[in-house]
Amino acid sequence: MLEKEQSTQLVIITGMSGAGKTVAIQSFEDLGYFCVDNLPPALLPKFLELMKDSTNDIRNVALVMDLRGREFFDALFESLDQVSKEDWLEAHVLFLDAEDQALVSRYKETRRSHPLAQEGLPLEGIRQERKLLDELRGRAQTIIHTTSLKPRELRDRILDQYKAKEQQVFSVQMVSFGFKYGVPIDADLVFDVRFLPNPHYVEQMRPLTGLNSEVSSYVLKWSDTQKFLEKLTDLLQFMLPQYRREGKSQLVIAIGCTGGQHRSVTLAEHLSNYFSKDFTTHVTHRDIDKRKGL
């Protein structure tokens, strides 16, 4: 038997049906991964044998494993346990998730049936699937919530995170949001900035956003804002290395104001720029266009 001289990277892509696994597997193809869509978990041990015995140079493999295989839960966790014992293999579980409302909307757009609700409503299948996948979600090293991500944005997140191993780094995702639309369910840390002066009450700034220099200058000029940022950056400078040392590949920090248009956007941009010198950072403004009805 021929031993691999270097470890093989294996990414198992799973998660909620309709959350973006097709975009994900296409993104891994762009990265040069050998990709297999809808591999039944029962076949994973045999697939690993073929990978290990192979004389080719395949070093990066991505597999989609989801509920399209009816035997999914009978074999999945046993297969994952086996993968963890293979010393020639570095395995990583990527879980894609999205809010129920977004998943229902996507099913309506595609006119497809949910795999767990062939005869019923999509929401019934989505709720059942979420319960079934709860334990698997807890075993994932990376969770990407795609509710507010466009396909291109999901692709860019994956391409950035799964580059060649020597380029991989711990990443920080800053998310601005409005409390009136709910707290992001995938946030690791949430900070409320509704106590800061609100540009909404300045007439000429009301239709603008925190991406506008006039708004951001207004938000940042106050002593309360500066004191808050001083304390928050000091806290995060301590915490982020601890999360990285603990093995977390991504940390989602949510900054919330009332509508997610002015204060939270300004601070998310500021913090993303501040920490970009030490970490790979991304910024998403979940609710910035909600008032426009977009």
Disulfide bonds with the S-S distance in Angstrom:
none
